[in-house]
Amino acid sequence: MPTETIGSCGVGRFPNERKRVLNELELGIAYLRRACPLPDGYSYEVIWHDHESGPYPDIGVVWDAPLPEPWEWIAKAQEELARFDDR
């Protein structure tokens, strides 16, 4: 499944606040689902990335491979997530 990163939100810092970070990301996803709904076949999910300092999560869009890249929705979701995180 292809993925594209949207970004992150909240004030928690990984790894010593793992539960808080995941809760903040889930809250950001709930906001995005309402403010910027995606069409069928696309979804917002917590995406994990490997890093030399350890894995870290952020919010991304995941979609079924035959569907086109959702660049328009990704750009709008990035704007909405930034607006949400500024509140």
C-alpha positions as a Markdown table, in Angstrom:
| # | Residue | x | y | z |
|---|---|---|---|---|
| 1 | Met | 0.0 | 0.0 | 0.0 |
| 2 | Pro | 1.4 | 3.4 | -0.9 |
| 3 | Thr | 1.7 | 6.0 | 1.8 |
| 4 | Glu | 2.4 | 9.7 | 2.0 |
| 5 | Thr | 3.2 | 11.6 | 5.2 |
| 6 | Ile | 0.9 | 14.4 | 6.3 |
| 7 | Gly | 2.7 | 15.5 | 9.4 |
| 8 | Ser | 2.5 | 15.5 | 13.2 |
| 9 | Cys | 0.6 | 17.3 | 15.9 |
| 10 | Gly | 0.7 | 17.7 | 19.6 |
| 11 | Val | 3.4 | 18.5 | 22.2 |
| 12 | Gly | 4.4 | 15.0 | 23.3 |
| 13 | Arg | 8.0 | 13.9 | 22.6 |
| 14 | Phe | 9.0 | 10.4 | 21.7 |
| 15 | Pro | 10.1 | 7.9 | 23.2 |
| 16 | Asn | 9.4 | 8.8 | 26.9 |
| 17 | Glu | 5.9 | 10.0 | 26.1 |
| 18 | Arg | 4.9 | 7.3 | 23.6 |
| 19 | Lys | 1.3 | 6.9 | 24.8 |
| 20 | Arg | 0.7 | 10.7 | 24.7 |
| 21 | Val | 2.2 | 11.0 | 21.2 |
| 22 | Leu | 0.0 | 8.3 | 19.9 |
| 23 | Asn | -3.1 | 9.8 | 21.6 |
| 24 | Glu | -2.3 | 13.2 | 20.1 |
| 25 | Leu | -1.9 | 11.7 | 16.6 |
| 26 | Glu | -5.2 | 9.8 | 16.9 |
| 27 | Leu | -6.8 | 13.1 | 17.9 |
| 28 | Gly | -5.3 | 14.7 | 14.8 |
| 29 | Ile | -6.6 | 11.9 | 12.6 |
| 30 | Ala | -10.1 | 12.3 | 14.1 |
| 31 | Tyr | -10.0 | 16.0 | 13.3 |
| 32 | Leu | -8.8 | 15.3 | 9.7 |
| 33 | Arg | -11.5 | 12.8 | 9.1 |
| 34 | Arg | -14.1 | 15.5 | 9.9 |
| 35 | Ala | -12.4 | 18.5 | 8.4 |
| 36 | Cys | -10.9 | 16.9 | 5.3 |
| 37 | Pro | -12.6 | 13.6 | 4.5 |
| 38 | Leu | -10.9 | 11.4 | 2.0 |
| 39 | Pro | -12.6 | 9.5 | -0.8 |
| 40 | Asp | -13.2 | 5.7 | -0.6 |
| 41 | Gly | -10.0 | 3.7 | -0.8 |
| 42 | Tyr | -7.9 | 6.3 | 1.1 |
| 43 | Ser | -7.4 | 6.6 | 4.9 |
| 44 | Tyr | -5.5 | 8.5 | 7.5 |
| 45 | Glu | -3.3 | 6.3 | 9.7 |
| 46 | Val | -0.4 | 6.5 | 12.1 |
| 47 | Ile | 2.7 | 5.7 | 10.1 |
| 48 | Trp | 5.9 | 4.5 | 11.7 |
| 49 | His | 9.4 | 5.6 | 10.4 |
| 50 | Asp | 12.7 | 4.1 | 11.2 |
| 51 | His | 15.4 | 6.4 | 12.4 |
| 52 | Glu | 18.9 | 5.9 | 13.9 |
| 53 | Ser | 17.5 | 7.4 | 17.1 |
| 54 | Gly | 14.6 | 5.0 | 17.1 |
| 55 | Pro | 11.3 | 4.7 | 15.3 |
| 56 | Tyr | 8.9 | 7.6 | 15.4 |
| 57 | Pro | 5.2 | 8.0 | 14.3 |
| 58 | Asp | 3.4 | 10.7 | 12.3 |
| 59 | Ile | 0.1 | 10.9 | 10.3 |
| 60 | Gly | -0.1 | 9.8 | 6.8 |
| 61 | Val | -2.5 | 8.9 | 4.0 |
| 62 | Val | -2.6 | 5.3 | 2.9 |
| 63 | Trp | -4.4 | 4.1 | -0.2 |
| 64 | Asp | -4.9 | 1.0 | -2.4 |
| 65 | Ala | -2.2 | 0.6 | -5.0 |
| 66 | Pro | -4.3 | 1.0 | -8.2 |
| 67 | Leu | -5.7 | 4.3 | -7.0 |
| 68 | Pro | -3.9 | 7.5 | -8.1 |
| 69 | Glu | -1.8 | 9.5 | -5.7 |
| 70 | Pro | -4.1 | 11.9 | -3.8 |
| 71 | Trp | -1.9 | 15.0 | -4.0 |
| 72 | Glu | -4.8 | 17.4 | -3.8 |
| 73 | Trp | -6.2 | 15.8 | -0.6 |
| 74 | Ile | -2.7 | 15.5 | 0.9 |
| 75 | Ala | -2.0 | 19.3 | 0.5 |
| 76 | Lys | -5.4 | 20.2 | 2.0 |
| 77 | Ala | -4.8 | 17.7 | 4.9 |
| 78 | Gln | -1.4 | 19.2 | 5.6 |
| 79 | Glu | -3.0 | 22.7 | 5.8 |
| 80 | Glu | -5.8 | 21.4 | 8.1 |
| 81 | Leu | -3.4 | 19.6 | 10.4 |
| 82 | Ala | -1.2 | 22.7 | 10.7 |
| 83 | Arg | -4.3 | 24.7 | 11.6 |
| 84 | Phe | -5.4 | 22.1 | 14.1 |
| 85 | Asp | -1.9 | 22.0 | 15.7 |
| 86 | Asp | -1.9 | 25.8 | 16.0 |
| 87 | Arg | -5.0 | 25.8 | 18.2 |
